[in-house]
Amino acid sequence: MTLYSIHARSEPLSEPAVIADRFSWTAALLAPIYALAHGLWLAAVALVVAIVALGFAAMVLGAAAFWLYVLVAVFFGFEVNALRRRKAERRGLLYRGELVAFSPEEAMRDWLKGQATGQP
């Protein structure tokens, strides 16, 4: 089971943004593509700049540049969901709570059910 943070507008029964709080393998393996797919433009640009810089550094550092890239990719895999939460807040979505569920759809369903019945 995964911990999901719920972000929604102040209107009742508005569709929430459900963001997992876990490591993202897709983000770690395909970092710039994942960032672009989720609208994290600044992160995508920073990743491309880091990758190009590590490419040039590979001439001097050799294999260490590859391990630095692995370190950057793993860091991005851990932090990408925090970036997505900040993006949701900038879009005007408010933090509404956290739920533990098997999937994002189940977390959304449980949160909407709680909102409809008046439970927090």
C-alpha positions in Angstrom: 0.0 0.0 0.0 1.1 3.5 -0.7 0.7 6.8 1.0 -1.1 9.4 -1.3 -1.4 13.1 -0.6 -4.7 14.7 -1.7 -4.8 18.2 -3.2 -8.2 19.7 -4.2 -9.9 23.0 -4.7 -12.1 24.4 -2.0 -15.3 23.6 -3.8 -17.0 20.5 -2.5 -16.7 17.3 -4.5 -14.1 18.9 -6.8 -11.8 16.3 -8.4 -8.6 16.0 -6.4 -5.0 15.6 -7.5 -3.7 12.4 -6.0 0.1 12.2 -5.7 2.0 9.2 -4.4 4.6 9.6 -1.8 7.1 7.0 -3.0 10.1 6.5 -5.2 9.3 6.8 -8.9 11.3 4.3 -11.1 9.9 5.9 -14.2 11.2 9.3 -13.1 14.6 7.9 -12.2 15.0 6.0 -15.5 13.5 8.6 -17.9 14.0 11.7 -15.9 13.7 14.5 -18.5 10.8 12.8 -20.3 9.0 12.2 -17.0 9.5 15.9 -16.1 8.1 17.1 -19.4 5.1 14.7 -19.3 4.1 16.0 -15.9 4.7 19.7 -16.8 7.8 20.2 -14.6 9.4 22.4 -17.2 12.1 23.9 -15.0 13.1 20.5 -13.6 13.3 19.2 -17.2 15.6 22.0 -18.2 17.8 21.6 -15.1 18.0 17.8 -15.9 19.0 18.4 -19.5 21.7 20.9 -18.4 23.0 18.5 -15.8 23.1 15.6 -18.3 25.0 17.8 -20.9 27.4 19.0 -18.2 28.0 15.4 -17.1 28.6 14.4 -20.7 31.3 17.0 -20.9 32.6 16.1 -17.5 32.9 12.4 -18.7 35.9 13.4 -20.7 37.7 14.4 -17.5 36.0 12.2 -14.8 35.6 9.0 -16.9 33.3 6.5 -15.2 32.7 8.8 -12.2 30.5 10.9 -14.5 28.2 7.9 -15.1 27.8 7.4 -11.3 27.1 11.1 -10.8 24.3 10.8 -13.4 23.0 7.7 -11.5 23.0 9.8 -8.3 21.1 12.7 -10.0 18.6 10.2 -11.4 18.0 8.5 -8.1 17.6 11.9 -6.4 15.1 12.9 -9.0 13.2 9.7 -8.5 12.8 10.5 -4.8 12.0 14.2 -5.2 9.8 14.2 -8.2 6.6 13.8 -6.2 7.5 16.7 -4.0 7.9 18.8 -7.1 4.5 17.6 -8.3 2.9 18.6 -4.9 4.4 22.1 -5.2 3.1 22.3 -8.7 -0.4 21.4 -7.5 -0.2 24.1 -4.8 0.9 26.7 -7.4 -2.2 25.7 -9.5 -4.4 26.6 -6.6 -5.0 23.2 -5.2 -5.0 23.0 -1.4 -3.5 20.2 0.6 -6.5 18.2 2.0 -4.9 15.2 3.7 -3.3 11.8 3.1 -4.7 8.4 2.5 -3.2 5.0 2.3 -4.4 3.0 -0.7 -3.4 0.4 -3.2 -3.8 2.8 -6.2 -4.4 6.4 -7.0 -7.9 5.6 -8.2 -8.7 3.9 -4.9 -7.3 6.9 -2.9 -9.4 9.3 -5.0 -12.5 7.2 -4.5 -12.0 7.0 -0.8 -11.5 10.7 -0.4 -14.5 11.6 -2.5 -16.6 9.1 -0.6 -15.4 10.8 2.7 -16.3 14.2 1.3 -19.8 13.1 0.2 -20.5 11.7 3.7 -19.0 14.7 5.5 -16.1 12.8 6.9 -12.6 14.5 6.8 
